[in-house]
Amino acid sequence: MPGDFNGDGHVDLFLGSRVVSRQYGKSPRSHLLQNDGTGRFSDVTAALAPALVEAGMVSSAAWLDYDHDGRLDLIVVGEWMPVRVFRQENGRFVDRTTEAGLSGTNGWWNRVTAIDLNRDGRQDLVLGNLGLNSYIQASRTEPAQLFVRDYFENGALEQILTFYKHGVSYPLAGRDELVRMMPQLRSRYPSYASFGASRIEDILPAAELRQANVLEAREFSNAVALDRGNGSFDLRPLPIAAQFAPVYASLAADFDGDGHTDLVVAGNFYGVTPVQGRYDASYGLLLRGDGAGLFEAVELESSNLLIEGQVRHMALLRRANGERLILVARNGDKLQILRALRYRLSPERPTSSNK
């Protein structure tokens, strides 16, 4: 993520890392790189932002001056992470997530975009998450959890995902999957009946669990976070129609011509196990803004917006004649182009391009 954080006129970089190969659940190293003006970058993470070294399983970041002191701050999101706020103080980046009102927002965040949503001169956040249409559920009081450890010293890191059903937390994996992962469990659970509705506390010894690294997710809503103007944010879930699938991409513009900022969000994710069911319920969604940070979903019949597939990025372009185009990048598919007309988002002819 490019941003001139030290104000010297040269673009610096934040490089966020998401996973450690074959060790999912461990925080990889992320890097803050300073540009010396000649195209050479030096790693200043340890000196200026030690908390960023292991910021988490980063999927997206955004530079903005959220405290309005003229210096860029950094917002970082990712899997099993809260929306983390790193404030620039005397040239160093300090984790101010709690002070910004975003502690406990741990989710499976896919994307963060900084944009002024309510025209108050302050940049807000558009946040793409898992959504609420999922077999796996989570809340502040009943989090999804990931227990990560080399159980029974097998020589490999294993992950056990749990979430709540009817007030009790159970593993997502069934007996067969857990036995393949940890053969020591075979004798304890010779049949499906013996496994039954076992909790993770029943499956693993207390000593193993105490040594596990436990990650939590408490917030799965796709959301916006409005800058209150006092150094904190107000996290607000988007309407229920925006919760049908994960959001990986968003655009902000006045699409309906009423002078207020609207949103287009899209996503989907197919790479899941059959028990979860692939996340494919999004066909893109237009959200009409009211100018105060609230949004209303617009029906397909009115928006004419139809985006299929696994969307990973969108960009808004303008032709020489002023006409706006939305470019949609999708996994394993062609680039889709939409004409952004007032009140309607119509497919360009042709509707897709290899260019």
Buried (B, 14 or more C-beta within 10 A) or exposed (E): BEBEBBEEEBEBBBBBBBBBEEBBBBBBBBBBBBBEEEEEBEBBBEEBBBBBBBBBBBBBBBBBBBBBEEBBBBBBBBBBBBBBBBBBEEEBBBBBBEBBBBEBBBBBBBBBBBBBBBEBEBBBBBBBBBBBBBEBBBEEEBBBBBBBBBBBEEEEBBBBBBBBEEEEBBBBBEBEBBBEBBEEBEEEBEEEEEBEEBEBEEBBEEEBBEEBEBBBBBBBBBBBBBBBEEBBBEBBBBBEBBBBBBBBBBBBBBBBEBEBBBBBBBBBBEEBEEEEEBBBBBBBBBBBBBBEBBBEBBEEEEBBBBBBBBBBBBEBEEEEEEEBBBBBBBEEEBEBBBBBEEEBBBBBEEEEEEE
